[in-house]
Structures are given as structure tokens and as C-alpha cells.
Amino acid sequence: MAEVVRIEKPDLEQTRDDLVKQQNEFEITLAKLEEELLQNLSDADPATILENFALIEGLEVTKKTSTTIQEQQIVAKETEKTIAASREVYRRVSAEGAMLYFLLIKLCVVDHMY
């Protein structure tokens, strides 16, 4: 179906591809933030953890970034639903194309010349 939509509505498919790429980048960013946070917490001295301003600032930055990413993911999921609904129009065309493709592939069973 992606190939049909890419031909019929390339901007829609490009938006979908960008959305998938953005979601992957969000996941990578969240994983890095989690890793850095855990590393900073494990490196911090338990006796002076409340006085470690660099750690507290890092926690605040991580919290803000995580909140921003979560908000963007909500918007991205809504956009993804809209794109999926728009792509459904092409489902019949893509099913017919897939059927023709597999019929052509199996023509060699009928006769080796195909």
C-alpha cells in the first residue's frame, strides 16, 4: 500500500515517513536521557545529593525534555491516525496490485516460458 500511496499522494507518504523518523528519534532521545540520569544518580554522593546543583539542574532539563517529547508524541499519534485514514482509500488498489504481482510471479508454474 505504501507504494500506491507514494505514487498517488507522495506528500502524504513523505509526511508518514517523517513521522516515523521523528518517533524513532524521540525514542532514542528518551533512552539517552534515561541513561544519563541513571549515570548521574549513581555517580552522586548520597550524603550531598540534595546540594548537588548540577544533578538537580540535569533532572530539571530531563523532566522538561521528557514532557516536551511526550506532548509531541501525542500530536504525532493524532497525525498518524489522520494519515492512516487517508491511506485507507488506496487499500483496494494496493490489494489488486499485490494480487497481480503474485499472479505474475506464479506464472512460471503454468509454463516455464513465463
C-alpha positions, -999 to 999 in steps of 0.1 A, spaced: 0 0 0 29 23 7 40 22 -30 5 30 -42 2 60 -18 38 71 -27 27 73 -64 -8 88 -58 -1 111 -29 37 115 -24 33 143 2 12 121 24 36 92 23 65 117 29 47 130 60 42 95 72 79 87 67 90 118 85 66 110 114 81 75 117 116 90 117 106 116 143 91 89 166 123 69 164 144 100 173 121 106 203 127 71 215 165 74 211 165 108 229 144 94 258 168 64 261 198 87 262 182 110 288 173 79 310 209 66 307 224 100 316 200 104 345 208 70 359 245 76 355 244 109 372 224 95 401 247 65 405 278 89 405 263 113 430 274 112 466 244 101 488 255 125 516 254 156 494 228 146 468 205 175 478 233 200 475 244 188 440 231 216 419 244 201 386 224 170 393 193 189 402 196 211 370 201 179 350 170 164 365 150 196 356 163 195 320 155 158 317 120 164 330 113 193 306 127 175 276 107 144 285 75 164 289 81 181 255 87 148 238 55 133 253 35 163 241 49 159 206 43 122 206 6 128 214 4 152 184 23 127 163 -2 99 172 -31 121 161 -14 129 129 -7 93 123 -44 84 127 -53 111 101 -27 97 77 -39 61 82 -74 72 75 -63 90 43 -43 59 32 -73 36 36 -87 50 4 -60 32 -15 -64 -2 2 -84 -18 -27 -59 -6 -53 -30 -19 -34 -47 -53 -28 -53 -56 -66 -17 -47 -73 -5 -72 -48 -27 -99 -63 -14 -91 -99 22 -92 -87 18 -126 -71 -1 -140 -101 28 -129 -124 53 -145 -101 34 -178 -102 31 -179 -140 62 -200 -141 41 -228 -126 18 -227 -156 46 -226 -182 83 -223 -178 85 -196 -205 69 -171 -183 
